[in-house]
Amino acid sequence: MTPAAPLEARQVRPVGPLVIAIEDVAKLYQMGEETIHALRGVSLNIHRNEYLAIMGPSGSGKSTLMNMLGCLDTPTSGRYEFNGQDVAGMADDELADIRNREIGFVFQTFNLLARSDALRNVELPLIYAGIAPHLRHERARQVLENVGLGNRIHHKPNELSGGQRQRVAIARALVNRPSIILADEPTGNLDSKTGIEILALFEDLYEQGNTLIVVTHEESVARNARRIIRLHDGLIASDGPVN
Amino acid sequence: MGRILYELTESIRIAMAQIRANKMRSTLTALGVVIGIVAVTLMGTAIRGIDIGFNNSLAMLGEDVLHVEKWPWITGEDWWKYVNRPVIKPEEATRLSRIIDATPNSELELAVYVHGRGGSVKAGNLSVSGVYIFGTTGEYGRVLTADFTDGRMFNDAENDSARQVCVLGYDVAQALFPGRSSIGNTVMVQGQPFTVIGSLTKQGSFLGLFSFDSQMIMPLSAFRKYFGVRSGNPEIQVKVRDKTRMAQASDELTGDMRRVRGQLPGEPDNFTINTSDAFKEKLDPIKRGIALAGLFVTGLSLFVGAIGIMNITFVSVRERTKEIGTRKALGARRRTILLQFLIEAVSICVVGGTIGLALTYGLCMAVKAAMPAFPLQFSVSLIVVSMVVSVATGVLSGFIPAMGASRLDPVVALRYE
């Protein structure tokens, strides 16, 4: 299992302005006859430059909350504001623009485009942002260098190791300078040594001023964060700093 | 503005990569479109060919000539209305000419009597049958649409004295006197010798039914002497001064002819004025019918091709559901995803359409080389039309699956394995 860094070595940075404000959010799914309450009234504030872990067993509403935070889904009821904008009532394409500008996704299975090289994968969010080709090449190359893949920019995903693939995915999440980085089990498909490397990279990103939200069921991964939210049966069971 | 451009180039890049990555599948799918486009464009060339052949045929009839006849060219069930009409007589042509000459500002130029029937022509031991042999006066030279390769038309003096001279159509001359001039030679018709004094240039056939090159012209007096006055189909051909005023000319001629025949007001015409235009009016719906039926049948093959495209786009969307989810998570809007799959479908169609067009062109050239008479006509407009059809096929067949892809819920798409 991936051990957390020694507590005394970790700094807790002062938090910035409010990014996400969730108030009494509920989400219902209709599964045939049955109505499933995935979230039953969750309230949550996330500030800039927080490092947050969301934990919970399967069926706790963890994935639903993550999809909501990532603007992939909208709540059935309650209020969700992202940087002061009301997300709950947004249309599909508005949500797509929010995801493009404000959120960087890191997936458990990396979700890279198999036939495109690292550079093109990282450029993708910039294409959707309407950035001109020469600018986006330059920015994508820069970010890949920052995550330690400066010499791998023209490799296809199948020519990269698992850790390198996740670094490409992280570079892709960073490239549009989003307000939050949302990682879903980022070490789930990696061996423990590589997992530690990725968590170290997250630590660096946090120290550079990024806002990180990591969804995980692994205690050791969650303990790298500065704040842990535990969900249980669609409700927040606990929310507090790591100690 | 920039964004849609980058999305477009990205979509084209993806489409090309996708086609390259699935060569076999793309080729087979494109094959359906290739076959469809070849079928439709070949039909198009055939329709155009028929059209051009048809117009050429009409021009041979003489666009500026009115034909006064007992029978309309196209009759239906109503033949009994015409059967008891009087036969057209040479004197009527003479009187018609006189009236035309006496009319100030007449739309008509001259009237010529023409009386013909089928028969055979011999020279030495060679013989041609099915020749349209007709007698007329020297003035027919002014109505004739063909030029003389050699010799001349007979004159009125030769006509009046029933001289046994004749003018041969191209095919008749070629068949009886292969490789040499026919002028001055003797041909036998109805057991009578005729001296050839002229031969005509090649004109082609009318709708492939009636060859203008298989004809023989002789003085009317000689014709009536050897074929009799009752056989065959006599008519008066009237040349019009201005071929854009055919309707007025026809009206004038009707009045003149009624005067010649002494018809009373209210009495229906006991003759018909045939024009190549009337022919056209009658045949146009048939032509359109052929074109529509042909395009419908060949269109079906294109439709099958389109179904192939639709199917492959569905498969492509299904296979890449997770990719769609990822792209949406990264900020792809609905239209971005729609465009991506639409362009993929259109690309396959355009590739198929281009190959199909090239094949059609090759086939047209081959057919033209093998059978010059076969009516096929390749044209620039055909290229434009088939490209438009290709793109439209891609858009129409790709739209439903692409729309489905664009409406996918990103949460569901991301979870898809």
Interface residues (C-beta under 8 A of the other chain):
Chain A: N67 G70 L72 D73 D92 D93 A96 D97 R99 N100 R101 F105 F107 N111 L113 R115 S116 L124 P125 I127 Y128 A129 G130 I131 A132 P133 R172 N176
Chain B: G2 R3 Y6 E7 E10 A17 A21 K322 E323 G325 T326 R327 K328 A329 L330 G331 A332 R333 R334 R335 T336 D409 P410 V411 L414
